[in-house]
Amino acid sequence: MSKHNSTYKGWDVITIDNKWLTVHVAPKLGGRIIQVGLPGEELLFNNANLNGIDIETASSNDKTKWLNFGGEKIWPAPQGWDSQEQWPGPPDVILDGGFYTVCDDILTDETSHSVRLLSEQDPYTGLQIIKDITISEKTSAIHVKATFINRSDSVKKWSIWPVIQLDTPDVSSKDRYGIVCPINADSKFEEGFYVMHGLANCPQYAVDGFNNFQVTNKYLVGKVGLDTDANWVAFCDKKNGNVLVATFEYDSHAVYPDGTSVQIWVQGEGLTYSRNRINRYADNPSENFPYMEIELLSPLCEMPSGNQMSFEYEIILCKIPENTSVLKKNDIGVIASSMAITSHDNYIEVKGKYGVFSEGLLKLYFTNEDQEILTTNPIVEWSVSPTQGIMLDIEIYDFPVDEDGKIGLTFKFFDLEGTYVGDLDQNSILTRYNNYQNL
């Protein structure tokens, strides 16, 4: 792992990295993470027209506009233009585009893989932001803790609103990029989501068989909100198998802006209505740059003067096999295709597709109904890491039979020290009289 000052696309950045992950942090661009990626990959949108530019070097004309640099940033919510209790940005030359101070002097030696940033005080919202960015030594995760401090003399009520802009440059492919988010089974919205901007019947939106809301980028502008309680949302680039998962903690008892814990934006052509006007987005990717946004929202919190609130979330990267998408997420990784077992005359065929968040060994075992291992040796094992998608495709001819006649297959993950960490996936088979079938 390392941390050092460097330059990225003309911007001064702090680069922190580990074996799998590189993160560029830009203090002079509103304290944002301007880019993240696995080796040889970059996932976040960057505005090519603003390379090397910041709020000080921008032209006088540009300073009055929103300098949408891209990357990942922190905003206050709710957004609006009707009252002092709403944030009327962007633009915002302090919180969104201002210079943040690097506070490494208050970090210990053990946090050399961390960066702490401090914004200036914003007189409109009353806020000052602290942003702690830490990468894991053992996983492909970026941990972010955002803190709002109320520096005003009055009570303030805000939500912390991280916005992650994902790069989707290939507009010729209408199903390459997508965002997946589980729907709350007890959602307050009739369909589990609601359209906030753009076409109500937009062809980009669908619900899959796993009760996931899917947004497939067709370069049509729009925004959707969800009250998801699953604590994750994922972006996928199907062509190369890149996955970015954002994780957070949902509070079912809290109040959220617009009643949503996640919002998804697609930048493309079309119309929206906001700021009391109709906004037109051109069908011109060279000027109206294509990207998608994963937007997380914390619960609304009322802060007396001098008090603070915090929101923690993670951005995790991995690879899955090409031309697949994320269906499920757990602590070990993501499932692109659940374990499927097909029976034949004298053998079973087992298939599945996955990605993992750390380096280790995946071992496939026969297990009983209590998930106890039935055999000494695994059926197969793989060395795995976040940089490689995993495709399970094997045939099994010999297997044990439990007393109840029921056995299962479980994909177990072990770290590099050989310690069992958890299960990635599992399925059951009924084995009686040499008859195989899925349960």
Residue, then its C-alpha position, 0 to 999 in steps of 0.5 A: m500500500s502507498k500514499h503519495n502526491s501526484t498529478y492526474k489529468g492536470w489536477d493535483v491529487i493524493t493517490i492511495d493504492n493497494k494491490w488491486l485498487t488505485v484512488h485519486v483524491a482531489p482536495k482542490l475539486g471540492g474534496r472529491i474522489i476524482q477517479v478509482g479503478l482496478p489495475g488498468e481500469e477507470l470507472l468514474f466519469n471525468n469531464a474532459n473539458l475541465n482537465g486541470i481546471d479548478i475554481e481559481t483557474a476557471s474563467s470568470n464566465d465559467k465560475t458562474k456555472w456548475l463546474n461538473f468535474g465528475g468523480e465522487k463528491i458530497w452534497p447536502a440534501p434536500q436540494g431545492w430552490d424554494s426555501q432556506e432549508q434546501w440546498p440550491g446547488p450545484p453550483d456551489v463554490i465552497l462545498d462542491g467546487g471549493f478547496y478542501t484542506v488536507c489534514d494529515d497532521i491529525l492522522t496517526d501512522e497507522t492511517s497512512h492509507s487514509v486521507r482527511l479533508l476539511s472544507e471551508q465553512d459555507p455561510y448558506t447551509g451553515l455547514q463545514i464538511i470533514k471527509d475521511i477516505t480510507i482504503s482497505e489493506k485486504t480488500s478492494a474497498i474504499h471506506v468514506k466517512a462524511t461529517f457535517i458540522n453545523r457552524s451556524d448560530s441556528v438549528k440546521k436539518w440536512s442529509i449527507w448526499p454522496v454522488i458517484q458519477l460513473d463513466t458510460p462513454d459507449v453510447s452505441s451500445k444500449d445495454r452495456y452499462g447498468i445500475v442494479c438496486p434491490i427493491n424494498a419489499d415494503s416500499k412506500f412506492e407502488e412499484g418500489f421506485y418512483v420517477m423523479h425526472g424524465l420519462a415516466n415510462c422510460p424504457q431504461y427501467a425494469v424489475d428483474g426476477f430477483n426483485n432488483f430495480q435495473v436501469t439500463n443506460k440508453y442515453l435518455v435523461g432521467k432520475v429514479g428514487l428508491d427507499t431500498d433497505a438492502n444496503w447496496v447498489a451496483f454499477c456494471d459495465k457488461k463489456n469488460g465485467n467491471v463492477l462498482v458496489a456502493t454499500f451503506e446502512y439503511d435506517s427504517h425508522a428515519v426520515y429521508p429526503d424525498g423518502t429515498s435512500v438511493q437515487i439513480w441519474v442517467q445523463g442523456e437526451g430528453l427533458t426534465y423540469s426543475r428550478n422552475r423551468i424546462n431543461r433540454y438535454a441534447d442528443n449530442p454525446s460530445e457535448n452532453f457527456p454520457y454518465m450515470e450516477i449512484e446517489l446515496l442519502s443519509p437520514l435527515c438529521e437536525m443539528p443544533s449549533g456546533n453539533q455534527m452528524s456523520f454518514e459512512y459508506e463504502i465503494i467496492l470494486c471487482k470483476i465479474p464474467e463479461n456480459t453479465s450483471v449483478l443479481k445479489k451481493n454479500d460480504i464475500g462478493v457479488i453473484a452474477s449468476s446463482m449456482a445452478i445444478t442440472s442433473h444428467d443420467n450419471y452426473i450433475e452439472v454445476k454452473g455459476k458466475y461471481g466476483v469477489f472483494s478480496e484475495g483468497l481461495l474459493k472451495l466448493y464442498f458437499t454440505n448437509e442441511d446445516q452447512e457442515i462439510l461432508t468431505t475432507n477435500p473440496i470438489v474444486e478450489w480456485s485462487v481468486s482476487p477482485t481483478q478476475g471474474i469467476m466462472l463455475d462450470i463443472e461436472i460431478y460424478d461422485f458424491p456422498v449421500d447424507e442420512d436424510g438423502k439431502i446434500g448441498l453444494t456450498f462455495k466457501f471463501f478462505d483468506l490467504e492464511g487459510t481462515y474460513v471467511g464466509d459463503l459466496d453461494q450455495n444450492s441443494i440437491l436431493t440424492r435418493y436412489n441416484n436420482y438428482q434434481n434441483l430443490 
